[in-house]
Amino acid sequence: MPTLYLRNVPTEVSERLARLADREGISTSAFVTRELAGIARRADNAALLGDLPDLGVSPEAIVRDLEADRDAR
């Protein structure tokens, strides 16, 4: 597995990451690796969305229908 070194990480960022890792009971390295893996997975989202068929429904129509459904409750 490759090793990634980060330079010039601001002290406050490093401290916050350490606190978040401590809250979960894991090392800072494990915490940052998990967070970076999540970010890397999102890089594929645009391609996945691009492969979806166009159903011809506008975002405005979706919002309008959601709001109408909520108002009906």
C-alpha positions in Angstrom: 0.0 0.0 0.0 1.4 3.4 -0.9 2.4 5.9 1.7 1.1 9.5 1.4 2.9 12.3 3.1 1.2 15.7 3.6 3.2 18.8 4.0 2.2 22.3 5.2 -0.9 21.0 7.1 -1.9 23.9 9.4 -1.6 23.2 13.1 -5.2 23.8 13.8 -6.2 21.3 11.1 -3.9 18.7 12.4 -5.2 19.2 16.0 -8.8 19.0 14.9 -8.2 15.8 13.0 -6.5 14.3 16.1 -9.5 15.3 18.2 -11.9 13.7 15.8 -9.8 10.5 15.7 -9.6 10.5 19.5 -13.4 10.7 19.7 -13.7 7.6 17.6 -10.9 5.8 19.4 -8.7 5.4 16.3 -5.4 6.8 15.2 -5.2 10.1 13.4 -3.7 8.2 10.4 -6.6 5.7 10.4 -9.2 8.6 10.6 -7.6 10.6 7.8 -7.2 7.5 5.6 -10.9 6.7 6.1 -11.9 10.3 5.3 -9.7 10.5 2.2 -11.2 7.2 1.0 -14.7 8.7 1.2 -13.6 11.8 -0.7 -11.9 9.6 -3.4 -15.1 7.6 -3.8 -17.1 10.8 -4.5 -14.8 11.5 -7.5 -16.7 8.8 -9.3 -20.1 10.3 -8.7 -20.1 12.6 -11.7 -19.4 9.7 -14.0 -22.1 7.6 -12.4 -24.6 10.4 -12.7 -23.5 11.0 -16.3 -24.4 7.4 -17.1 -27.9 7.6 -15.9 -30.7 8.0 -18.5 -32.3 11.3 -18.9 -35.9 10.9 -17.8 -37.0 14.3 -19.1 -38.0 15.5 -15.6 -36.7 19.0 -14.6 -35.3 19.7 -11.2 -38.0 22.3 -10.8 -40.7 19.7 -11.4 -39.2 17.5 -8.8 -39.1 20.3 -6.2 -42.6 21.3 -7.0 -43.9 17.8 -6.6 -42.0 17.3 -3.3 -43.4 20.6 -1.9 -46.9 19.6 -3.0 -46.5 16.3 -1.3 -45.3 17.8 1.9 -48.1 20.4 1.9 -50.6 17.5 1.6 -49.4 15.9 4.8 
